[in-house]
Amino acid sequence: MTLNACFSYVLAALISAAAANTALAGGRIIALAGETNAQIAALDDLGVLWVMRTDARSFRDAKPIGQLPGGRSPIDLALFSAGGTDYAAVTGASRAGWKWPGILYLFDIARGGKPQAVALGQGTFTGVVYDPSRNRVLIAEARQLAVLEAAPIPSGSPKIRSLVGTITAMRTIGPVALDSVAQRLYCADPVEGTVYAVDLESGRYSLVAQRLGEVRALCLDPQRARLYVGDCARRRIWAIRLNPTVRVEPFAAGVNLREPDGLAMDAAGNLWIADAGSGEIHVLAPNGQLLRTLTR
């Protein structure tokens, strides 16, 4: 190898390493998922998947697991355990002409590295959630206003089928949250600021709440019959009490939020909030008390 060739090789390696380090330094956290085996997962806008323990005190405690391939736009994720292995299912989009075909990726948390693309759709995949009672991943398809099922999971080639047809009352489907016991999927329309409940057995749906602003995240607390909503337009979290009657209330009003883009819950019932605007993750007790804030 000549001196010039050696220099070019080293320079290219340094540039590649710098790019990798920049990616793994992380972008804005846009989605959260939890809890599985005392872990919370976070997805940033660079497509990097992070995992941290629920007792983490700083984002420096988070471990980078892997990154989506270049040119893929990350959207949402679900964290789950199947067959003794922890996985993260991530929805992403790939630019193809004027369309944004959806892709479902599967990360093996322990193995790390590149994810496996397990499903491809013609429309845009947005919200994603794992259904432990049926061992399947449910995907919101924004263009067709449909709910898709990918099963069995984990699998290198799960079958994709439409579970619920067009939800005509919605303009688009964004984040979702699942009541696995009742087989009820909560779907948010970030354009209209509405949340609908979809019965996965019958396909029927009903309006739960409206005039919520720009809904970017949903998280269900089944123990307290409470649905949390991340509203980026009003920069706040709403708590929708589902029983005995539906009631919408502000939650954690004392926490200064700029862009609540991701929500997750741990086993203790604490709500994790990813603020994409500030780069912080807030952990709140069920009564709304701020327990701690994770920063970079």
TIDRENKOL-905335 format. One line per 4 residues: number of its first residue (from 1); for each residue x, y, z of N, C-alpha, C. Coordinates in steps of 0.001 Angstrom, whole numbers, plus 500000, padded with zeros to 6 digits. Example, Ala and Ser with C-alpha at 12.3 -4.5 7.8 and 13.67 -1.06 7.14 Angstrom:
1 = 513190 494310 507800 512300 495500 507800 513200 496700 507800 ~ 512850 497750 507080 513670 498940 507140 512900 500030 507870 $
end
This chain:
1 = 500851 498808 500000 500000 500000 500000 500887 501241 500000 ~ 500635 502172 499071 501423 503394 499006 501076 504300 500171 ~ 501932 505326 500377 501695 506262 501474 500378 506998 501282 ~ 500113 507430 500026 498852 508143 499756 497647 507242 499982 $
5 = 497773 505984 499543 496663 505040 499730 496439 504775 501210 ~ 497552 504654 501965 497442 504425 503406 496764 505599 504087 ~ 497170 506825 503680 496561 508028 504262 495064 508077 503958 ~ 494710 507777 502696 493293 507799 502308 492489 506776 503092 $
9 = 493077 505613 503316 492390 504549 504057 492141 504981 505498 ~ 493183 505533 506124 493051 505983 507519 492043 507108 507632 ~ 492094 508063 506683 491156 509179 506696 489719 508683 506563 ~ 489517 507733 505644 488174 507175 505453 487700 506464 506713 $
13 = 488597 505750 507380 488239 505047 508609 487865 506022 509712 ~ 488621 507133 509798 488323 508136 510824 486976 508792 510569 ~ 486706 509094 509297 485411 509704 508959 484278 508754 509278 ~ 484456 507466 508938 483434 506463 509220 483210 506325 510719 $
17 = 484295 506306 511486 484175 506177 512937 483496 507404 513533 ~ 483839 508582 513003 483203 509802 513515 481717 509794 513234 ~ 481337 509331 512045 479909 509258 511709 479194 508291 512622 ~ 479825 507140 512893 479216 506145 513781 479064 506694 515187 $
21 = 480107 507384 515662 480036 507945 517009 478982 509029 517101 ~ 478850 509816 516019 477804 510845 516009 476434 510208 516096 ~ 476246 509108 515347 474948 508426 515371 474654 507874 516745 ~ 475682 507210 517341 475454 506584 518631 475431 507598 519771 $
25 = 475871 508838 519484 475723 509875 520497 474243 510178 520683 ~ 473470 509884 519635 472019 509957 519762 471430 511262 519277 ~ 470217 511145 518723 469466 512323 518342 468350 512566 519343 ~ 467288 513179 518896 466149 513456 519760 465359 512172 520000 $
29 = 464987 511908 521236 464176 510730 521544 462749 510994 521075 ~ 462251 510128 520196 460926 510338 519621 459928 509275 520054 ~ 460390 508205 520699 459464 507152 521130 460075 506387 522293 ~ 459202 505908 523173 459599 505083 524303 458731 503830 524328 $
33 = 459244 502776 524958 458459 501554 525145 458950 500857 526403 ~ 458065 500222 527095 458450 499495 528308 457214 498830 528887 ~ 457375 498180 530062 458640 497699 530567 458743 496219 530248 ~ 459937 495742 529927 460193 494316 529772 461464 493975 530534 $
37 = 461344 493083 531502 462500 492656 532293 463281 493843 532843 ~ 462553 494758 533478 463132 495947 534119 463886 496827 533130 ~ 463418 496871 531889 464056 497680 530857 463045 498612 530197 ~ 463539 499783 529806 462790 500731 528994 463578 500936 527710 $
41 = 462892 500972 526572 463547 501200 525286 463233 502599 524791 ~ 464206 503193 524108 464032 504526 523537 464520 504513 522091 ~ 463827 505239 521242 464177 505343 519830 464407 506809 519496 ~ 465561 507127 518881 465800 508525 518538 465602 508762 517055 $
45 = 465653 510035 516673 465324 510379 515293 466441 510041 514304 ~ 467558 509522 514791 468597 509001 513912 468427 507503 513662 ~ 467387 506927 514280 467131 505508 514108 467922 504620 515046 ~ 468520 505209 516098 469273 504424 517068 468330 503946 518170 $
49 = 468408 502654 518476 467628 502063 519558 468489 502001 520814 ~ 467937 502500 521922 468621 502507 523210 467801 501697 524203 ~ 468485 501068 525150 467811 500356 526229 468454 500764 527549 ~ 467627 501020 528544 468117 501379 529878 467289 500655 530926 $
53 = 467869 500451 532077 467136 499851 533178 466187 500874 533780 ~ 465160 500377 534438 464160 501282 534994 464676 502065 536199 ~ 465844 501692 536724 466434 502474 537805 467496 503439 537302 ~ 467563 503661 535989 468553 504571 535409 468361 505980 535960 $
57 = 469483 506655 536202 469457 508020 536735 469888 509051 535707 ~ 470480 508589 534617 470964 509476 533571 470880 508731 532253 ~ 470811 509489 531145 470801 508841 529848 472153 508196 529546 ~ 473177 508570 530297 474473 507918 530141 474412 506451 530558 $
61 = 473350 506076 531294 473162 504677 531676 472529 503851 530560 ~ 472088 504520 529489 471446 503822 528377 472495 503159 527485 ~ 472122 502022 526917 473021 501260 526050 472489 501286 524624 ~ 473328 501697 523644 472876 501641 522244 472855 500197 521756 $
65 = 471737 499778 521185 471571 498400 520731 471901 498262 519247 ~ 471471 499210 518460 471698 499153 517026 471005 500319 516356 ~ 471059 500349 515051 470522 501477 514297 469844 500988 513028 ~ 468760 501677 512646 468091 501363 511389 469032 501645 510218 $
69 = 468854 500939 509114 469688 501200 507935 469529 502640 507472 ~ 470529 503146 506785 470488 504510 506286 469308 504745 505360 ~ 468772 505950 505402 467639 506293 504560 466295 505867 505102 ~ 466280 505295 506316 465024 504872 506933 464638 505863 508014 $
73 = 463396 506282 508008 462905 507233 509003 462225 506476 510133 ~ 462753 506556 511368 462135 505846 512501 460829 506516 512914 ~ 459883 505705 513376 458576 506255 513743 458160 505827 515150 ~ 458084 504534 515424 457586 504088 516719 458225 502749 517064 $
77 = 458069 502321 518336 458614 501031 518737 457786 500387 519823 ~ 457952 499061 519949 457340 498274 521009 458410 497346 521565 ~ 458439 497179 522878 459416 496320 523545 458679 495125 524126 ~ 459216 493906 523905 458522 492730 524413 459497 491574 524567 $
81 = 459042 490534 525252 459833 489324 525458 459046 488142 524906 ~ 459730 487289 524142 459098 486111 523558 460121 484989 523495 ~ 459750 483818 523995 460651 482679 523963 461929 482893 524743 ~ 461850 483704 525803 463024 483964 526631 463975 484995 526060 $
85 = 463601 485644 524976 464446 486658 524344 463709 487985 524297 ~ 464436 489064 524560 463855 490405 524507 464025 490983 523105 ~ 462946 491567 522596 462946 492147 521260 462385 493563 521301 ~ 462735 494322 520271 462092 495607 520018 461597 495598 518579 $
89 = 460315 495875 518407 459738 496016 517072 459676 497505 516753 ~ 460227 497884 515623 460334 499298 515252 459704 499515 513887 ~ 458845 500515 513788 458306 500895 512487 459161 502014 511901 ~ 459360 501930 510591 460123 502938 509881 459550 503123 508500 $
93 = 460034 504140 507815 459567 504415 506456 460764 504628 505557 ~ 460606 504248 504296 461665 504408 503308 461118 505202 502137 ~ 461841 506235 501756 461388 507076 500659 461421 506308 499341 ~ 460294 506276 498643 460223 505611 497341 459331 506454 496436 $
97 = 459965 507338 495678 459178 508266 494872 458406 509209 495778 ~ 457112 509326 495565 456299 510192 496416 455652 509402 497543 ~ 455938 508100 497599 455345 507249 498621 456322 507009 499762 ~ 455795 506591 500888 456611 506230 502048 456211 504839 502508 $
101 = 456686 503778 501809 456292 502426 502216 456789 502098 503612 ~ 455942 501415 504382 456282 501096 505760 457130 499846 505875 ~ 458003 499837 506878 458861 498684 507150 458785 498385 508642 ~ 458674 497103 508974 458728 496662 510364 460056 495970 510601 $
105 = 460819 496481 511571 462115 495913 511922 462021 495219 513278 ~ 462887 494219 513446 462943 493496 514700 464389 493494 515205 ~ 464583 494065 516404 465890 494057 517057 465926 492934 518092 ~ 467007 492175 518120 467293 491248 519210 468112 492036 520223 $
109 = 467534 492319 521397 468172 493207 522362 469525 492668 522822 ~ 469602 491383 523131 470846 490810 523642 471928 490766 522563 ~ 471542 490443 521354 472507 490295 520265 472944 491637 519722 ~ 472002 492593 519634 472315 493915 519124 472634 493896 517643 $
113 = 473274 494974 517178 473653 495054 515774 472496 495478 514887 ~ 472570 495079 513617 471565 495487 512652 470241 494771 512904 ~ 469129 495493 512744 467827 494840 512904 467473 494032 511662 ~ 466500 493179 511817 465996 492381 510700 464703 492989 510193 $
117 = 464645 493271 508904 463407 493759 508301 462478 492566 508104 ~ 461354 492557 508803 460480 491389 508774 459175 491622 508034 ~ 458870 492870 507709 457609 493129 507003 457723 494424 506219 ~ 457088 494448 505070 457070 495618 504201 455643 495874 503762 $
121 = 455218 497133 503858 453857 497476 503472 453840 498558 502406 ~ 452737 498649 501680 452601 499670 500649 452311 501038 501257 ~ 451653 501038 502417 451338 502298 503073 452352 502625 504149 ~ 452079 503669 504906 452994 504135 505944 452668 503480 507274 $
125 = 453618 502746 507830 453455 502167 509158 453738 503256 510204 ~ 452832 503429 511156 453045 504444 512196 453141 503752 513558 ~ 452045 503739 514321 452091 503151 515652 452277 501645 515616 ~ 452946 501110 516650 453173 499673 516748 453064 499266 518211 $
129 = 452515 498066 518445 452364 497558 519809 452375 496037 519752 ~ 452878 495405 520821 452914 493946 520895 451715 493452 521693 ~ 451095 492385 521203 449957 491760 521880 450413 490432 522464 ~ 450702 490373 523782 451224 489138 524371 450211 487996 524393 $
133 = 448930 488324 524420 447921 487272 524496 447790 486508 523184 ~ 448200 487125 522077 448093 486476 520759 449451 486314 520071 ~ 450530 486720 520757 451878 486648 520196 451919 487267 518802 ~ 451568 488524 518726 451533 489210 517447 451878 490683 517654 $
137 = 452279 491315 516579 452521 492751 516574 451404 493414 515778 ~ 450837 494461 516354 449792 495223 515681 450394 496527 515169 ~ 450061 496858 513931 450647 498018 513264 449535 498917 512739 ~ 449656 500219 513006 448722 501187 512418 449247 501581 511050 $
141 = 448365 501517 510051 448738 501879 508684 448009 503172 508346 ~ 448770 504260 508255 448182 505594 508215 447400 505877 506942 ~ 447891 505396 505808 447251 505758 504543 445906 505061 504374 ~ 445846 503773 504722 444611 503020 504566 443715 503106 505809 $
145 = 444201 503793 506853 443450 503917 508112 443062 502538 508629 ~ 444029 501625 508599 443767 500233 508955 444706 499783 510071 ~ 444345 498661 510694 445192 498009 511691 445645 496681 511107 ~ 446962 496482 511041 447534 495266 510482 448046 494361 511590 $
149 = 448103 493076 511291 448627 492093 512227 449832 491409 511595 ~ 450945 491330 512352 452119 490571 511930 452291 489422 512903 ~ 452176 488179 512411 452255 487010 513290 452771 485818 512486 ~ 453453 484843 513092 453845 484880 514507 455093 485743 514711 $
153 = 455270 486212 515938 456419 487019 516330 457086 486319 517505 ~ 458423 486124 517503 459349 486562 516452 459403 485574 515292 ~ 459602 486100 514125 459718 485267 512927 460391 486094 511854 ~ 461200 485443 511066 461871 486155 509989 460923 486592 508899 $
157 = 459782 485931 508785 458813 486289 507749 457394 486087 508272 ~ 456964 486941 509216 455602 486808 509723 454593 487165 508635 ~ 453421 486583 508739 452363 486897 507792 451704 488212 508185 ~ 451490 489066 507189 450852 490362 507401 449434 490299 506847 $
161 = 448492 490656 507675 447103 490696 507197 446392 491876 507822 ~ 445347 492322 507149 444541 493424 507672 443616 492894 508752 ~ 443711 493467 509938 442894 493025 511060 441620 493848 511175 ~ 441761 495137 510999 440616 496051 511035 440684 496910 509785 $
165 = 439601 496960 509054 439565 497736 507817 439560 499226 508062 ~ 439186 499970 507068 439256 501423 507121 438428 501999 508265 ~ 439100 502792 509114 438414 503497 510198 438042 504868 509644 ~ 436868 504964 509084 436487 506138 508294 436390 507415 509110 $
169 = 436229 507315 510415 436092 508512 511251 437414 509242 511436 ~ 438529 508593 511094 439836 509188 511320 440433 509691 510011 ~ 441226 510762 510099 441929 511262 508922 443275 510562 508747 ~ 443883 510192 509864 445121 509426 509847 445245 508712 511186 $
173 = 446124 507715 511240 446369 506999 512495 447823 507200 512878 ~ 448032 507611 514116 449376 507799 514630 449699 506774 515700 ~ 449931 507221 516929 450287 506289 518002 449108 505409 518423 ~ 449444 504241 519002 448431 503299 519463 448807 502775 520837 $
177 = 447826 502258 521550 448033 501604 522844 447030 500464 522942 ~ 447442 499364 523579 446624 498154 523571 446213 497727 524967 ~ 444927 497402 525112 444420 496665 526262 444325 495220 525804 ~ 445355 494418 526140 445447 493060 525615 444345 492160 526146 $
181 = 443933 492372 527382 442898 491537 527988 441551 491757 527300 ~ 441195 493017 527114 439913 493352 526481 439982 493308 524965 ~ 441199 493128 524408 441401 493170 522959 440818 494459 522376 ~ 441265 495570 523014 440826 496903 522594 442058 497734 522269 $
185 = 442089 498283 521075 443217 499087 520633 442804 500555 520599 ~ 443577 501382 521291 443340 502831 521281 444211 503449 520192 ~ 443579 504194 519299 444266 504796 518155 444077 506314 518197 ~ 445166 507038 517991 445100 508499 518019 445213 509063 516611 $
189 = 444462 510117 516381 444552 510883 515139 445266 512189 515467 ~ 446562 512318 515121 447301 513530 515494 446845 514772 514754 ~ 446151 514607 513643 445666 515756 512885 444418 516335 513533 ~ 443471 515469 513879 442203 515912 514456 442254 516041 515979 $
193 = 443276 515450 516612 443346 515505 518074 442312 514619 518730 ~ 442047 513464 518134 441039 512539 518658 441674 511203 519018 ~ 440987 510463 519882 441385 509108 520234 440165 508206 520092 ~ 440338 507087 519389 439266 506118 519203 439661 504795 519843 $
197 = 438664 504051 520305 438864 502699 520810 438330 501728 519770 ~ 439172 500773 519377 438800 499805 518348 438706 498423 518973 ~ 437547 497784 518827 437369 496412 519280 437985 495492 518224 ~ 439058 494800 518606 439781 493989 517625 439029 492728 517212 $
201 = 438034 492332 517996 437247 491145 517649 436174 491473 516613 ~ 435489 492586 516817 434375 492940 515935 434752 493963 514864 ~ 435825 494726 515123 436201 495787 514195 435459 497082 514439 ~ 434519 497089 515383 433777 498318 515679 434660 499288 516458 $
205 = 434403 500579 516272 435198 501588 516962 434297 502695 517492 ~ 434797 503393 518510 434023 504465 519125 434964 505576 519570 ~ 434442 506784 519596 435223 507952 520001 435413 507954 521515 ~ 436658 508145 521953 436972 508221 523382 437141 509666 523824 $
209 = 437913 510434 523064 438167 511831 523427 438467 512627 522173 ~ 438241 513934 522242 438488 514801 521102 439029 516150 521580 ~ 439445 516972 520589 440012 518304 520867 441207 518219 521827 ~ 442106 517267 521543 443262 517057 522401 444521 517742 521884 $
213 = 444504 518288 520704 445706 518882 520140 446431 517892 519257 ~ 447749 518039 519146 448557 517166 518299 449043 515971 519120 ~ 448360 514860 518984 448659 513670 519788 449817 512904 519145 ~ 450938 512823 519860 452118 512127 519342 452411 510833 520093 $
217 = 451768 510628 521244 452088 509429 522028 450879 509012 522855 ~ 450733 507680 523013 449708 507099 523881 450368 506065 524788 ~ 449820 505920 525986 450305 504895 526909 449161 504506 527833 ~ 448889 503220 527937 447776 502733 528735 448257 502214 530087 $
221 = 447563 502616 531138 447763 502066 532484 446522 501241 532804 ~ 446531 499941 532508 445325 499135 532700 444927 498992 534161 ~ 445891 499017 535066 445584 498856 536485 444741 500004 537007 ~ 445000 501198 536503 444269 502389 536958 443227 502844 535937 $
225 = 443026 502058 534873 442063 502390 533818 442276 503823 533344 ~ 443522 504082 532956 443918 505443 532593 444725 505394 531298 ~ 444392 506264 530361 445120 506373 529098 445831 507721 529074 ~ 447162 507675 528950 447942 508910 528897 448129 509343 527443 $
229 = 448092 510652 527234 448185 511223 525899 449265 512310 525897 ~ 450221 512201 524963 451227 513242 524783 450753 514229 523729 ~ 450508 515479 524136 449966 516520 523272 451077 517542 522995 ~ 451639 517498 521786 452743 518398 521460 452271 519811 521150 $
233 = 451033 519982 520725 450523 521316 520427 450381 522141 521701 ~ 449870 521501 522762 449683 522218 524032 450829 521965 525014 ~ 451779 521136 524604 452966 520848 525409 452602 520300 526789 ~ 451739 519291 526770 451307 518734 528041 450895 517274 527895 $
237 = 450673 516650 529041 450179 515276 529094 448748 515298 529609 ~ 447884 514547 528925 446509 514364 529386 446360 512959 529949 ~ 445564 512838 530988 445195 511530 531526 443708 511335 531272 ~ 443380 510320 530483 441972 510020 530202 441554 508883 531129 $
241 = 440681 509179 532062 440143 508146 532953 439034 507418 532200 ~ 439159 506099 532096 438266 505315 531244 437078 504725 531989 ~ 437207 504570 533290 436123 503997 534103 435930 504823 535376 ~ 434695 504921 535877 433444 504394 535303 432938 505215 534120 $
245 = 433348 506493 534044 433000 507315 532895 434281 507949 532358 ~ 434263 508293 531093 435439 508890 530480 435586 510340 530951 ~ 436790 510657 531413 437062 512020 531877 438502 512385 531508 ~ 438681 513531 530871 440006 513989 530452 440517 515020 531448 $
249 = 441726 514775 531970 442310 515662 532973 443757 515949 532629 ~ 444256 517140 532952 445687 517399 532777 446490 516581 533778 ~ 447648 516114 533347 448512 515299 534207 449905 515921 534222 ~ 450500 515934 535403 451865 516464 535566 451965 517896 535066 $
253 = 451016 518719 535484 450988 520110 535029 452223 520885 535480 ~ 452888 520436 536537 454056 521148 537044 455339 520866 536292 ~ 455320 519912 535353 456516 519571 534589 456541 520395 533307 ~ 457642 521087 533093 457777 521936 531909 458143 521081 530703 $
257 = 457205 520931 529779 457408 520111 528592 457414 520988 527345 ~ 458231 520589 526386 458280 521307 525111 457694 520476 523974 ~ 457983 519188 523964 457514 518314 522879 457412 516883 523384 ~ 456349 516555 524116 456210 515182 524654 455915 514171 523556 $
261 = 456981 513573 523038 456888 512764 521825 456834 511265 522093 ~ 457126 510833 523323 457122 509412 523626 456682 509153 525044 ~ 455909 508077 525244 455420 507700 526570 455623 506205 526774 ~ 455953 505835 528019 456072 504418 528372 455787 504278 529857 $
265 = 455484 503054 530278 455181 502799 531683 456033 501657 532188 ~ 456506 501789 533435 457258 500688 534031 456337 499873 534939 ~ 456881 498816 535526 456067 497890 536311 455497 498528 537567 ~ 456121 499597 538047 455634 500284 539241 454514 501263 538924 $
269 = 454165 501395 537647 453119 502329 537254 453622 503728 537018 ~ 454951 503922 537002 455518 505241 536730 455474 505531 535238 ~ 455180 506776 534895 455090 507190 533499 456410 507828 533075 ~ 456966 507338 531973 458180 507886 531391 457784 508758 530209 $
273 = 458302 509980 530182 457963 510947 529134 459233 511365 528420 ~ 459288 511145 527111 460402 511619 526296 460036 512980 525717 ~ 460786 514010 526115 460570 515357 525610 461573 515604 524489 ~ 461108 515474 523242 462004 515642 522102 462498 517074 521989 $
277 = 461753 518007 522553 462151 519412 522483 463324 519755 523366 ~ 463381 519157 524558 464457 519455 525502 465533 518376 525541 ~ 465234 517196 524970 466182 516088 525026 466172 515365 526359 ~ 465179 515629 527197 465109 515024 528524 464062 513913 528570 $
281 = 464250 513001 529521 463254 511982 529822 462834 512162 531273 ~ 461551 512398 531487 461017 512604 532838 460326 511328 533309 ~ 460510 510998 534575 459853 509838 535182 458920 510356 536270 ~ 457617 510043 536122 456609 510549 537040 455886 509414 537735 $
285 = 455587 509609 539009 454798 508658 539776 453347 508705 539303 ~ 452538 507679 539642 451131 507676 539219 450333 508889 539683 ~ 450778 509542 540762 450069 510740 541232 450553 512012 540551 ~ 451476 511875 539587 451973 513033 538856 453231 513646 539415 $
289 = 453725 513136 540532 454938 513683 541137 456160 513337 540283 ~ 457008 514347 540054 458227 514128 539297 459244 513392 540166 ~ 459637 512222 539728 460594 511409 540491 462036 511738 540115 ~ 462295 511877 538815 463632 512231 538353 463571 512601 536872 $
293 = 464637 513255 536426 464773 513628 535016 466105 513124 534509 ~ 466049 512388 533393 467256 511855 532776 467696 512815 531668 ~ 468941 513233 531704 469485 514105 530692 470700 513449 530054 ~ 471116 514008 528936 472303 513512 528258 473550 514118 528879 $
end
